Structures are given as structure tokens and as C-alpha cells.
Amino acid sequence: MRSRTHATIAALVVGIALAFGTGAPGCETPVRIPYVQNVQTDSAVIVWKTRDDSTGEVSWGPTTTYGSSAASPRGKRHEVPLTGLLPDTQYFYEVKVDGRVVSGGVPFRTAKTSAQNQFDFIVFGDSGQWTPWMLQIADQLEGQQGVDLIVHTGDVIYPDGDEDKYDLHCFSQYKDFLKSVPMYPCIGNHDDKKRDAEAYLENWSLPLNNLGTERYYSFDWGNVRFISINTEDNYEAGSPQYTFIDNAITTARAAGLDWVIPFFHKPPFSNGRHGDNDTVKRHLVPLFEQHQIKLVFAGHEHNYQRTNEINGVTYIVTGGGGQLLYPVSGGGNIAESKFAWHFVRASVNGTQITFEAINNTGAVIDTHTITK
Ligand SMILES: [Fe+2]
């Protein structure tokens, strides 16, 4: 594990305003280090951006001799789908920009099928500010091995979700993780402050689910269906998003998946600064209870909170990814609360999910097991 702090300060000092990952000599365009997105059982997407227009090419295969390749047309934003992949299989990829290799021999692993019921994932949120604590969490994340995917509970970029903050507040800090492990975010209030979350929608390549929007979506990993809900858009009963959530849960049940895990930004239950969110309580909580959802993740409160089972549902607030913390207390619906920067590591093992909340020094601050 290494610290990003000095490298990032150096980047700032020399005035690399965009903090792109590789500053190349000569006239070559700087490149945001490519990252893997939207990993499915049979496909994935490699995404990168260059400061100037460029052409791209991705090669991939089961070894570092690759075997398949696809070109990306001239432009600044590049999203190359890799297709024809096998489930739960390690692949390697290489990215060329204008003919030169900018990232090579990078491993990633495709998603597990519904018959595979053991994997680990990480959840964190409210991380999108360049702070010492955000860098400490990034260092802790880099030390985590055997993680299949990351779920982000929103506020990826403070203060306004702007494109010019994406490198310093996100990609530069998590690049060693995100090049191999896909992150699946949801939209927080800060991500949506300007231009309808334009930068969020451009930077994350997310499942479309035939909706024509990435503002909310679902995806499957092993025996779990994850649902990314957008609490900045309408989710009231009868709305298109509510209907999508309802259908996503119903079809997961019909497919025999063990778990459905919704995640979104604004928590229904909180002893923190924002308190309970009455709209989420009125519309989503009854839906979760009706469908016997067991586990829900949210952010927005800059701390850690775990509720008691509320009509069968345990709600985790994980909003300690690096922004200034908010005071929190236990009592009422809240079984455990911590004023702490942290992330959550969850281990799915069939019909049990055990998770740990881990703080910015690597200490475990809460452990809990949910049984289906
Ligand atoms: Fe928020």
C-alpha cells in the first residue's frame, strides 16, 4: 500500500489542473487512466478520456497476449465494449492511445452467475472531496484483496458534480482500484446539482436495462440483484422509477436470486444531521417491506449508521468516504452509529451476508450478519 498524498500534492503544485493519470512527453495527449465499467457475465466496458482528441484501441484476452481487439474512433471520450466473455473468468486488457500503450496487462474478472453465491463487495459514499480522509480511505481500499465490485452510495463529486473535479476528487485517487474493479454508483444530491448530472452520466458507463437512462438501473452479480435508485428523481408510487424498482425486485424473485439489495443516496432512517427522509419512508420503505427486502444501503449522512431490523429490513448508512463528518447518535431505530470515515466490506455466502465497517486507519468499527 502506498500513500497518494504526496503524488497528488506534486500534481497540484506543477499545475496539472486536470490531474490526468499519465502526462506523456512531447505532444502526446494526457490520458485519464482507463477503468473498467458495467462488468457483466459476458461483457465489460473499458472507459477513458484524453485531454485532446485521439484515437484508441483496446486489446483483451485470457492472457496478456490478448487475442481480441476493438478500435475507438477519434474523440476525447472513449468507451469500448468487450464482448463474448465467459463468466467468473479473469481477463487482461491493454489500451493504446494514438498507437502508444497507456495501460497494459490490466486484469479484471467477469461477473459470477446466479449459481455462484460467494463473493465480496465494497460499499462507500460521500467521498467526492479531496481531503486527507478521502485519501486515507482510498489507501485502505487499495489494500483490499478479493473484491469483485464496488457500490457507491452517492455524492461521487463535490460540490456540484462538475467534470473538472472528476480526476482530483475521484479517478486519480481510486485509479489503481477502478482499472480492475467496477464501481456502480448512484446519483447523490451533489452529483445532480448542475446540468442534470451530465458529468456523472458521461463518466460512468452503466446498465441501461432498456430504459434509455443511466439515472437508475439494476444489475446482477452472483446470487444478488443490486438496484441503483436515484433519490434526486421522482420515485413516488406510480412513477416510472418506482415501477422499475418494483419490476426489478419481482423479476429477481422469479429468477430465484437469493438477494435484492437496493442502494441510494438519501436514507429513510437517520439520527444524523438530515434526520429521517419522509418521502423515502412513505414510498420506498413500504415497497421494500412488501417484497421482504433484507438489506439496504444509503449515504448522504457523513457517518456510519446501522438500524435495527425495521419490519424485517436492515438499513446501513455509509456516507463516510472522505467529506467532513456529521455528528450522529444511537437510539431509536439506530442500533449502531459511528462518527467515522469508513467503508463497508460485505461478504456474500449463500443465504448469509456478513459485513464489516472499516475506518480510515483500517480498524473494524462494526460487524454484522444478515440472514435471508
Ligand atoms: Fe448528500
Boltz pocket constraint, residues with backbone or C-beta under 6 A from the ligand:
constraints:
  - pocket:
      binder: B
      contacts: [[A, 155], [A, 188], [A, 189], [A, 190], [A, 265], [A, 299], [A, 300], [A, 301]]
      max_distance: 6.0
